[in-house]
Amino acid sequence: MISCDATCTMRRGSLIVTLGILCVASSARAGTWDPSGNFSFDPSAVFIQTFDDVAAQPQMTIVRSGDAVQGATYIDVNVLNGTPVSFAVTLPAKDASYVARMYARTNRVVASINVSYPNDGGSPSFGALFYPSGLVTTDGWYEVVTNPFSVQGSRAPTETLTIDANLADVDALEIVPSGSFTAFAQCAPPALLPTSGSLPSGSTCGAHQYCETGWCRDGNVGVPPLPPPDEIGDVLAYLHERLAIFFGGVYSRGNYLPNALATIDALRAAPDAWTFWNGVVTAIHRLHDWHTTLGSPVNIGGHGLLPVCFVEGNGDLSDGTVAKDPSYFDVLVSYVGPASTILQPGDRLVAINGMHPIAFVESLDAIDWGMWRADDPDTHAEAVERMVSVIRRFATNITYIHCDGAQMTCGQPTTIAVTDLPFDDGTALYPYCDHRPLYHLGANGPDPVAHNSYNGPFYGVAIESQPGEEIYNMVWNDAYIDGSTNNYAAAYGAIQSNAKAVILDHRLGNGGDVQGAQYLTSIFRPDQTIASWAGFNQTVGEFDAYTTNFGLELYQISLPTGAYEVGSTNANTALPTALLIARDGSASDWFPLGMRNGSPNIRVFGRHTAGAFSSYFLFDYFENFNWRMASGDLINPDGSTHLGTGVRPDEEIVPAQSDLLAGIDTAYARALDWVRTCTECRQ
């Protein structure tokens, strides 16, 4: 028996964020509570788990206690970087729709009812996720519930309950019939479901479904319940105000925020949970911001073997066959995993579903929960990086041009159905796509097959350095100093002591912190305060109707705590220093900004950065459903702002198709030539 008041009072479930509480709830109730606080399972339940007789498992403790929801036992789940706790579930051998409910306490649970069809290889597996319903007892048990999910019990599925948590109590699972059964149906992606709820012409998917990897997926099973009609307006008002108050800087608020707010405001009549929450996610995507990203509970694995990495490039050998797009660079294969047999380095991806590949990826903001955009509208490296995942999940076909490295010629466009790609059994090595066609450190560099450059910094004498040149190369992906730990000190010490020239390869810049960005400029340029961080946008209108005069005032106000100070008094300003950039954001925007124009002996090569000169708030909920919202801007001494404009290189240069076929790293080769011939550097 547990402590519960006479009516088992409802308290609305809470979305805990750094800035407030968003209340969402459903009308679901688990079992029955009598006036004394005794719980009874729903008589219609087709499956119950009391946890009174479960076998012990790793990372789970069986607790006998009088305050269990039902019976005398509950479990405490404590999964620390291990395998979630799992229990077998048995549902009737018929086609039906169900809702699952259970109770948790103390901490948050990430749990799902997983359904798969191992015997016939037909319909794909799925997981129905648990979210709070709003029911909380006076002694701390809270109910979590799934939306209705359909099970084709006639096809002998396997069903399991999995629970991932850190020191959370769990008790009283029940699964009851609810909703209308819908069988899985095949479809031809990308038959997308707009946030309005209407279906595109010719779609074979029904309400609250979307087409992914060839199957109509029930979006409801991955998202929280639809807020009740009398509360949906409050939820939308909360989301609208969070964005209106805190999001972005001058450029993103003026150019992107209105579209996102309009998307939020249009959801009042959403007919189901998927249309509502997918609409919220679409609004987040339309903020068009590098820092504004999702931790997604809606993520389906793709099909087809495509272990390749694409880059923005120059299809110099094939542009006579398929002309360049006026808005985008060509998309080329930079390197491949050992299992790739379809595409090879130097091949050109001409189209996805008949569209330019970048345009296709960026068109999916209303369906691809992993959508990632730069603030700068002319930056597209993020879309290229996501291309493999998007092809495998949402494309019907791809069109490519294969090239022959021995003959240095390219063929005609070939179109292949995604379903005709080789089967991916999960064993293929997918290389890490870091926008670097080659490494230049020999045995001291990253693994050239897996491209595991995230364990850097890697540094040393470049393999192209001739005797007496002492050209150093450094490869790394972040700009972060963890308290007193400085991972770059050894590399910078070696460069200061030994290098006569250096090539800094930061073509994958995952960001970090201001301290890291400042340090990375320290040995190359004179010290200078070049900008000021204005802090989070916590005043309505601070960056709206922005004027230069206000910017000048804001710059001065921000200097005492937000000065961006780069370089040092003991920098070696005569050292020829080439910086390579390609996909860089956040502190990896700040770092090249600090290098740009800092010395005539520093030169930047590659693509411009994301323009993500902000920080972010984190909004966090159950099932890893969380999102980061960017806030703030970087102010120049003249009052202008940085957010939305990436750092422009001195020389914009991308991999050439002919170079990729010849095993040449285009941008690196140009940087190497410059550090060898820089006349100013010898003065």
VOGU-3710 file (C-alpha; in Angstrom, 3 decimals, decimal comma):
1> miscdatctm> 0,000/0,000/0,000  1,224/3,512/-0,752  0,306/6,914/0,527  -2,284/8,566/-1,697  -5,032/11,038/-0,947  -8,650/10,039/-1,198  -9,020/11,044/-4,835  -5,491/10,182/-5,961  -4,908/13,794/-6,984  -3,553/14,463/-10,484
11> rrgslivtlg> -0,498/16,669/-10,830  0,402/17,517/-14,401  3,621/15,993/-15,696  6,525/18,410/-16,023  9,037/19,076/-18,772  11,972/20,191/-16,665  14,147/22,725/-18,438  16,709/25,265/-17,423  14,138/28,018/-17,791  10,848/26,679/-16,510
21> ilcvassara> 8,248/23,934/-16,535  6,154/22,939/-19,515  3,051/21,029/-18,453  1,779/18,247/-20,682  -0,548/15,439/-19,739  -2,893/12,823/-21,076  -6,092/11,359/-19,751  -4,533/7,909/-19,334  -4,871/6,243/-15,945  -3,122/3,095/-14,796
31> gtwdpsgnfs> -5,229/0,604/-12,954  -7,434/1,753/-10,110  -6,729/3,441/-6,771  -9,150/2,998/-3,886  -9,657/5,706/-1,235  -7,047/4,048/1,018  -4,360/4,204/-1,625  -4,446/0,558/-2,722  -3,663/-0,085/-6,383  -5,363/-2,667/-8,611
41> fdpsavfiqt> -4,457/-3,498/-12,193  -6,948/-2,705/-14,956  -9,214/-5,765/-15,395  -8,826/-5,473/-19,182  -5,026/-5,800/-19,035  -3,639/-8,464/-21,385  -0,231/-8,393/-19,666  0,923/-7,349/-16,205  4,331/-7,331/-14,541  4,229/-7,073/-10,745
51> fddvaaqpqm> 8,021/-7,328/-10,264  7,275/-9,601/-7,288  8,849/-12,656/-8,924  11,434/-11,330/-11,386  14,897/-12,842/-11,607  17,900/-10,771/-10,632  19,706/-8,933/-13,431  22,890/-6,896/-13,559  22,314/-3,204/-12,863  19,019/-3,912/-11,078
61> tivrsgdavq> 18,175/-4,350/-7,389  15,036/-6,133/-6,164  13,577/-4,163/-3,266  11,042/-5,554/-0,796  9,109/-2,684/0,693  5,683/-1,773/1,972  5,542/1,278/-0,269  5,544/-0,670/-3,536  2,760/0,350/-5,905  1,495/-3,215/-6,089
71> gatyidvnvl> 2,455/-6,215/-3,980  5,540/-6,115/-1,774  8,371/-5,704/-4,296  9,656/-3,195/-6,807  12,960/-2,890/-8,682  15,608/-0,209/-8,573  17,332/0,254/-11,947  20,834/1,704/-12,094  22,329/1,412/-15,581  25,761/3,000/-15,704
81> ngtpvsfavt> 27,001/2,942/-19,316  25,790/-0,601/-19,656  22,951/-2,626/-21,134  19,425/-1,570/-20,113  17,387/-3,910/-17,952  15,087/-6,064/-20,088  11,985/-8,210/-19,436  10,061/-10,491/-21,765  6,497/-9,434/-22,584  3,807/-11,742/-23,957
91> lpakdasyva> 0,855/-10,293/-25,844  -2,095/-12,150/-27,437  -1,522/-13,808/-30,798  -3,871/-11,442/-32,610  -3,624/-8,098/-34,381  -4,497/-5,374/-31,896  -3,583/-1,967/-30,503  -2,418/-1,442/-26,925  -1,294/1,117/-24,377  1,376/0,307/-21,782
101> rmyartnrvv> 1,543/1,975/-18,358  3,794/1,652/-15,346  5,137/3,605/-12,392  8,559/5,051/-11,602  10,033/7,007/-8,720  13,077/8,997/-7,585  14,678/9,608/-10,990  13,753/9,644/-14,649  13,323/6,435/-16,634  13,939/5,853/-20,338
111> asinvsypnd> 11,743/2,879/-21,168  10,023/1,280/-24,134  7,948/-1,678/-25,262  9,949/-3,094/-28,170  8,228/-5,156/-30,861  10,037/-7,088/-33,583  9,098/-9,735/-36,150  12,075/-12,125/-36,323  10,287/-15,076/-37,920  9,202/-13,672/-41,272
121> ggspsfgalf> 11,418/-10,637/-41,881  8,363/-8,562/-42,712  7,318/-5,432/-40,874  10,162/-3,560/-39,194  10,709/-3,450/-35,466  9,750/-0,434/-33,352  9,724/0,799/-29,793  6,736/2,416/-28,074  8,189/4,986/-25,657  6,960/5,862/-22,158
131> ypsglvttdg> 6,289/9,479/-21,125  4,717/10,921/-17,955  0,913/10,985/-18,001  0,630/13,521/-15,181  -0,478/11,125/-12,405  1,744/11,400/-9,303  1,140/9,871/-5,890  1,834/11,706/-2,654  4,803/9,444/-1,928  6,502/10,120/-5,246
141> wyevvtnpfs> 5,464/7,408/-7,707  4,679/8,892/-11,116  2,910/7,151/-13,972  4,516/6,794/-17,402  2,465/5,733/-20,390  2,860/5,019/-24,092  0,623/6,258/-26,848  -1,384/3,444/-28,511  0,773/1,073/-30,568  -0,270/-1,628/-33,026
151> vqgsraptet> 1,075/-5,196/-32,818  0,565/-7,831/-35,500  0,276/-10,656/-33,014  -0,751/-13,065/-35,780  2,841/-12,929/-37,077  4,494/-14,189/-33,870  6,328/-11,046/-32,800  8,831/-10,791/-29,976  7,991/-8,190/-27,326  10,210/-6,872/-24,550
161> ltidanladv> 10,224/-4,125/-21,952  13,541/-2,280/-21,621  14,368/0,220/-18,894  17,354/2,548/-18,712  17,732/4,718/-15,615  20,135/5,908/-12,959  18,816/4,877/-9,550  15,110/4,931/-10,426  12,452/2,709/-8,843  10,028/0,909/-11,196
171> daleivpsgs> 6,809/-1,018/-10,484  3,434/-2,172/-11,795  3,522/-2,531/-15,596  0,256/-3,208/-17,380  -0,616/-3,390/-21,076  -4,257/-2,839/-22,018  -6,162/-2,793/-25,326  -6,554/0,750/-26,632  -6,996/2,434/-29,992  -7,511/1,040/-33,484
181> ftafaqcapp> -5,130/-1,487/-34,998  -3,157/-0,384/-38,061  -0,900/-2,798/-39,912  2,489/-1,700/-41,196  2,350/-0,670/-44,851  5,117/-0,134/-47,348  5,605/3,262/-48,949  7,922/5,142/-51,268  9,866/7,849/-49,421  9,889/10,727/-49,080
191> allptsgslp> 6,080/10,819/-48,814  6,279/13,356/-45,997  3,583/14,349/-43,547  3,400/18,147/-43,208  2,810/19,696/-39,800  -0,699/20,677/-40,888  -1,676/17,015/-40,715  -2,720/16,823/-44,370  -1,179/14,124/-46,513  0,771/14,886/-49,677
201> sgstcgahqy> -0,776/13,769/-52,936  -0,191/10,099/-53,617  1,005/9,240/-50,119  0,228/5,727/-48,940  0,702/6,598/-45,269  -2,177/7,432/-42,952  -2,794/9,844/-40,106  0,095/10,359/-37,652  2,387/8,302/-39,898  5,475/9,164/-41,910
211> cetgwcrdgn> 7,428/7,254/-44,548  10,933/6,155/-43,611  13,118/3,371/-45,059  10,198/2,213/-47,170  7,655/1,746/-44,364  4,878/3,905/-42,982  5,909/4,559/-39,380  3,507/5,461/-36,590  4,897/8,738/-35,285  2,750/8,617/-32,159
221> vgvpplpppd> 4,750/5,760/-30,626  7,865/7,928/-30,289  6,453/11,151/-28,865  4,704/12,352/-25,682  0,905/12,426/-25,433  -1,018/15,197/-27,157  -1,781/17,915/-24,581  -5,489/18,008/-23,648  -7,635/20,486/-25,592  -7,929/22,826/-22,614
231> eigdvlaylh> -4,126/22,936/-22,188  -2,729/22,866/-25,704  -2,909/26,642/-25,940  -0,897/27,021/-22,733  1,767/24,622/-24,005  2,082/26,493/-27,290  2,195/29,842/-25,488  4,998/28,528/-23,282  7,028/27,361/-26,281  6,333/30,589/-28,189
241> erlaiffggv> 7,510/32,729/-25,293  10,670/30,693/-24,670  11,705/31,336/-28,263  10,579/34,951/-28,314  12,511/35,836/-25,164  15,674/33,799/-25,297  16,478/32,648/-28,832  19,349/33,871/-30,934  21,059/37,114/-31,826  20,473/39,956/-34,243
251> ysrgnylpna> 20,635/37,997/-37,519  18,815/34,828/-36,448  16,024/36,680/-34,651  15,375/38,863/-37,666  15,662/36,182/-40,355  14,660/32,869/-38,770  12,626/33,440/-35,605  9,397/34,680/-37,296  9,102/31,482/-39,360  9,635/29,302/-36,290
261> latidalraa> 7,062/31,211/-34,224  4,503/30,940/-37,023  5,073/27,173/-37,129  4,504/26,921/-33,360  1,363/29,053/-33,472  -0,189/26,929/-36,244  -0,308/23,802/-34,053  -3,364/24,645/-31,954  -5,591/22,357/-34,053  -3,105/19,454/-34,245
271> pdawtfwngv> -5,226/16,277/-34,398  -2,733/13,870/-32,820  0,460/13,641/-30,797  2,731/13,133/-33,812  1,419/16,145/-35,722  1,814/18,294/-32,614  5,296/17,263/-31,470  6,668/16,906/-34,987  5,405/20,427/-35,568  7,312/21,635/-32,510
281> vtaihrlhdw> 10,444/19,945/-33,847  9,878/21,512/-37,280  9,738/24,936/-35,634  13,057/24,217/-33,917  14,596/23,267/-37,272  13,319/26,505/-38,801  15,401/28,478/-36,332  18,198/27,530/-38,775  20,826/27,566/-36,045  23,981/25,485/-35,510
291> httlgspvni> 23,543/25,351/-31,734  19,812/24,623/-31,885  19,688/20,853/-32,190  17,651/17,911/-30,915  18,373/14,827/-28,885  15,880/12,715/-30,770  13,720/9,802/-29,615  12,524/9,458/-33,239  15,409/7,842/-35,074  15,038/4,866/-37,405
301> gghgllpvcf> 18,078/3,002/-38,688  18,522/3,037/-42,433  18,914/0,216/-44,901  21,420/-0,353/-47,661  25,199/-0,292/-47,460  26,677/3,166/-48,052  29,815/3,616/-45,900  31,056/6,764/-47,636  31,855/10,363/-46,752  30,812/13,252/-48,954
311> vegngdlsdg> 32,287/16,750/-49,185  31,473/19,997/-50,929  33,738/20,001/-53,951  34,543/21,031/-57,481  33,524/18,417/-60,066  36,055/19,696/-62,567  36,050/16,471/-64,599  32,265/16,047/-64,774  30,829/19,562/-64,924  30,728/19,246/-68,697
321> tvakdpsyfd> 28,327/16,319/-68,276  26,165/17,767/-65,497  26,445/21,511/-65,022  27,183/23,077/-61,656  24,267/24,272/-59,573  24,283/28,073/-59,187  23,554/27,854/-55,441  25,627/24,924/-54,211  29,013/23,333/-54,624  29,163/19,909/-56,233
331> vlvsyvgpas> 28,977/16,953/-53,844  31,907/14,556/-54,188  32,931/11,319/-52,493  35,893/12,198/-50,307  36,735/8,738/-48,962  34,993/5,446/-48,292  34,983/2,571/-45,858  36,505/-0,758/-46,872  33,083/-2,248/-47,685  32,036/0,374/-50,222
341> tilqpgdrlv> 31,521/-1,039/-53,702  29,040/1,478/-55,150  30,884/4,791/-54,742  34,596/5,538/-54,673  36,722/8,652/-53,967  36,256/11,231/-56,708  32,781/10,067/-57,713  30,135/12,794/-57,826  26,715/12,557/-56,216  24,573/14,430/-58,724
351> aingmhpiaf> 21,106/14,099/-57,219  18,947/12,541/-54,519  15,410/11,930/-55,742  16,194/14,206/-58,677  17,216/17,169/-56,487  20,662/18,585/-55,838  21,856/16,524/-52,828  22,204/19,543/-50,512  18,795/20,887/-51,498  17,247/17,481/-50,799
361> vesldaidwg> 18,759/17,194/-47,324  17,730/20,716/-46,380  14,173/20,158/-47,621  13,455/17,635/-44,873  12,982/20,000/-41,948  9,399/18,754/-41,398  10,376/15,079/-41,084  14,088/14,553/-40,352  14,477/14,990/-36,587  18,253/15,031/-36,969
371> mwraddpdth> 18,191/18,118/-39,230  21,205/20,371/-38,584  21,768/23,781/-40,129  24,403/26,484/-39,902  23,387/30,040/-38,992  25,101/31,329/-42,122  22,671/30,692/-45,028  25,596/30,080/-47,404  27,100/27,294/-45,272  26,053/23,745/-46,130
381> aeavermvsv> 28,755/21,430/-44,753  26,335/20,162/-42,088  23,901/18,952/-44,748  26,693/17,187/-46,626  27,803/15,498/-43,423  24,287/14,124/-42,792  23,825/12,919/-46,354  24,489/9,204/-45,852  21,932/8,943/-43,054  19,320/10,853/-45,032
391> irrfatnity> 19,826/8,770/-48,177  19,334/5,541/-46,278  16,203/6,764/-44,527  14,308/9,107/-46,843  15,523/8,702/-50,431  14,027/6,649/-53,215  17,036/6,862/-55,529  20,394/8,517/-56,010  22,120/9,642/-59,200  25,905/9,593/-59,360
401> ihcdgaqmtc> 28,797/9,827/-61,802  31,587/7,289/-61,499  35,108/8,383/-62,448  38,222/6,436/-63,421  41,381/7,548/-61,627  43,698/5,778/-64,037  42,182/7,469/-67,086  41,148/10,666/-65,237  37,768/10,507/-66,936  34,186/10,372/-65,698
411> gqpttiavtd> 31,199/8,506/-67,097  27,558/9,357/-67,565  25,047/9,778/-64,707  23,719/6,526/-63,243  20,568/6,286/-61,133  20,170/3,503/-58,591  17,286/2,740/-56,222  18,171/2,938/-52,558  16,572/-0,481/-52,091  19,102/-1,882/-54,582
421> lpfddgtaly> 22,089/-0,861/-52,483  23,932/-3,814/-50,912  22,375/-5,061/-47,683  23,854/-3,667/-44,481  24,172/-6,463/-41,925  25,658/-4,150/-39,322  29,268/-5,295/-39,685  30,497/-2,722/-42,209  32,949/-0,065/-41,050  31,480/3,378/-41,495
431> pycdhrplyh> 34,307/5,926/-41,456  34,044/9,064/-39,368  33,304/11,890/-41,821  35,675/14,712/-40,866  35,911/16,598/-44,192  39,599/15,656/-44,601  40,303/13,594/-47,734  43,767/12,668/-46,442  45,986/12,943/-43,377  49,562/14,173/-43,540
441> lgangpdpva> 51,208/12,838/-40,386  51,952/9,233/-41,316  51,911/6,916/-38,289  51,386/9,884/-35,970  48,055/10,785/-37,548  44,509/9,438/-37,235  43,542/6,015/-38,534  43,248/6,607/-42,319  40,605/3,864/-42,662  38,251/4,694/-39,783
451> hnsyngpfyg> 39,167/8,419/-39,769  39,047/8,478/-35,975  40,235/12,060/-35,733  38,190/12,790/-32,625  40,976/11,501/-30,332  43,327/14,397/-31,207  45,153/16,583/-31,267  47,501/14,721/-33,603  50,661/16,614/-34,433  54,215/16,363/-35,708
461> vaiesqpgee> 56,332/16,994/-38,782  54,205/16,738/-41,919  55,088/13,853/-44,221  55,607/16,346/-47,069  58,186/18,361/-45,106  61,613/18,258/-46,732  64,881/18,229/-44,754  65,343/21,607/-43,134  61,761/22,781/-43,738  60,330/21,599/-40,391
471> iynmvwnday> 56,729/22,062/-41,531  54,472/20,918/-38,704  50,909/19,683/-39,074  48,248/19,545/-36,337  44,878/17,782/-36,710  42,090/18,212/-34,132  38,340/18,717/-33,842  37,550/20,884/-30,827  38,412/24,121/-29,081  37,951/23,126/-25,473
481> idgstnnyaa> 40,032/23,449/-22,326  38,692/21,411/-19,437  39,523/23,425/-16,338  43,218/22,961/-15,646  43,616/20,327/-18,390  45,006/21,697/-21,653  45,176/18,991/-24,313  46,863/21,338/-26,783  49,839/22,369/-24,646  52,158/19,570/-25,805
491> aygaiqsnak> 51,417/20,189/-29,481  51,853/23,945/-29,131  55,079/23,465/-27,190  56,499/21,330/-29,991  55,415/23,863/-32,639  56,916/26,780/-30,708  60,199/24,973/-30,196  60,693/23,289/-33,555  58,425/24,464/-36,368  59,530/26,731/-39,193
501> avildhrlgn> 56,008/26,625/-40,665  52,721/25,058/-39,561  49,501/23,822/-41,152  46,605/23,736/-38,673  43,966/21,280/-39,906  40,695/22,192/-38,195  38,392/21,073/-41,000  36,037/19,498/-38,475  35,425/21,980/-35,675  32,973/20,742/-33,065
511> ggdvqgaqyl> 33,310/23,831/-30,871  34,229/24,019/-27,218  34,633/27,102/-25,042  36,005/30,621/-25,237  39,067/29,711/-23,180  39,956/27,026/-25,707  39,409/29,313/-28,701  41,561/32,025/-27,124  44,393/29,645/-26,317  44,457/28,223/-29,838
521> tsifrpdqti> 45,296/31,688/-31,201  47,938/32,410/-28,568  51,232/31,456/-30,232  50,451/32,814/-33,699  49,279/36,424/-33,412  49,655/39,557/-31,267  47,296/39,981/-28,336  44,147/41,997/-29,004  40,553/42,363/-27,816  38,573/41,826/-31,012
531> aswagfnqtv> 34,967/41,442/-29,793  32,776/41,154/-26,732  30,278/38,447/-25,759  26,978/40,083/-24,821  25,707/37,092/-22,816  22,404/35,289/-23,074  19,504/37,218/-24,554  17,451/37,580/-21,390  15,740/40,861/-22,218  12,826/40,909/-24,647
541> gefdayttnf> 13,846/43,010/-27,627  17,545/43,268/-26,774  18,511/42,157/-30,285  15,345/43,362/-32,038  15,292/46,728/-33,839  19,039/46,674/-33,272  21,017/49,835/-34,035  24,720/50,551/-34,270  24,461/53,024/-31,417  22,945/50,388/-29,177
551> glelyqislp> 25,637/47,952/-30,341  28,385/50,377/-29,362  26,811/50,721/-25,930  26,356/46,958/-25,581  29,980/46,349/-26,573  31,244/48,610/-23,810  28,859/47,175/-21,224  29,939/43,627/-22,095  33,688/44,188/-22,021  34,302/43,660/-18,267
561> tgayevgstn> 33,022/40,075/-18,348  32,782/39,192/-22,051  35,917/40,511/-23,753  37,164/38,133/-26,450  40,941/38,476/-26,108  43,093/36,602/-28,601  46,814/36,135/-29,263  49,600/36,809/-26,775  52,570/39,095/-26,195  55,065/36,312/-26,964
571> antalptall> 53,498/35,042/-30,221  55,816/34,106/-33,083  54,293/36,389/-35,688  56,928/35,466/-38,283  55,843/31,795/-38,348  54,077/30,919/-41,642  50,736/29,568/-40,388  48,022/28,093/-42,630  44,628/27,276/-41,085  42,300/24,810/-42,855
581> iardgsasdw> 38,552/25,032/-42,122  35,527/23,248/-43,598  32,748/22,404/-41,073  33,334/24,574/-38,020  30,965/26,142/-35,504  30,635/27,632/-32,025  34,085/27,989/-30,415  35,376/26,644/-33,730  33,929/29,844/-35,239  35,587/31,967/-32,560
591> fplgmrngsp> 39,015/30,384/-33,095  39,339/31,146/-36,853  37,843/34,583/-36,177  40,738/35,173/-33,805  43,216/34,012/-36,442  41,671/35,889/-39,383  43,543/39,118/-40,112  45,626/38,635/-36,992  48,941/38,662/-38,833  50,103/38,835/-42,471
601> nirvfgrhta> 51,796/35,497/-41,822  48,486/33,705/-41,068  46,321/32,599/-43,970  42,993/30,704/-43,838  41,975/28,177/-46,516  38,729/26,271/-47,115  35,029/27,004/-46,601  33,497/29,599/-44,333  32,321/28,564/-40,890  28,802/28,176/-39,466
611> gafssyflfd> 28,493/31,651/-37,958  27,339/30,202/-34,616  28,563/33,031/-32,394  26,265/32,200/-29,486  25,804/29,832/-26,605  22,681/27,858/-25,696  20,148/26,758/-23,114  19,271/23,069/-22,736  15,655/21,922/-22,527  15,458/18,331/-21,327
621> yfenfnwrma> 12,658/15,772/-21,102  12,072/12,021/-20,961  13,270/9,528/-23,607  16,271/11,697/-24,543  13,791/14,157/-26,030  15,831/17,310/-25,471  16,804/20,355/-27,459  19,405/23,067/-27,290  18,299/26,627/-28,011  20,922/29,153/-29,044
631> sgdlinpdgs> 21,039/32,506/-27,315  23,282/35,560/-27,488  25,586/37,274/-29,952  29,180/38,438/-30,322  29,590/42,213/-30,691  32,315/43,993/-32,645  33,944/47,211/-31,405  31,994/49,103/-34,094  28,682/47,768/-32,753  28,062/45,231/-35,534
641> thlgtgvrpd> 27,343/41,588/-34,699  28,750/38,239/-35,771  25,947/35,668/-35,466  24,811/34,422/-38,874  27,986/35,275/-40,759  30,662/32,604/-40,828  34,365/33,392/-40,887  35,425/33,764/-44,516  38,717/32,137/-45,487  41,390/34,126/-47,274
651> eeivpaqsdl> 41,116/31,549/-50,048  37,854/29,656/-50,506  38,927/26,274/-51,774  37,235/22,876/-51,873  38,421/19,417/-52,989  38,699/19,051/-56,751  37,420/15,888/-58,408  40,664/15,463/-60,345  42,668/15,775/-57,115  40,552/13,214/-55,255
661> lagidtayar> 41,096/10,742/-58,117  44,842/11,412/-57,972  45,025/11,091/-54,175  45,676/14,809/-53,644  44,208/16,872/-50,795  43,350/20,099/-52,648  43,114/22,558/-49,753  46,091/21,094/-47,928  48,225/21,180/-51,091  47,460/24,873/-51,543
671> aldwvrtcte> 48,248/25,589/-47,873  51,521/23,674/-48,166  52,524/25,692/-51,211  51,716/28,937/-49,403  53,739/28,233/-46,243  56,695/27,310/-48,445  56,533/30,485/-50,519  55,114/33,116/-48,142  57,395/36,129/-48,672  56,015/38,213/-45,790
681> crq> 56,730/35,369/-43,398  60,503/35,685/-43,884  60,585/39,387/-43,062
//
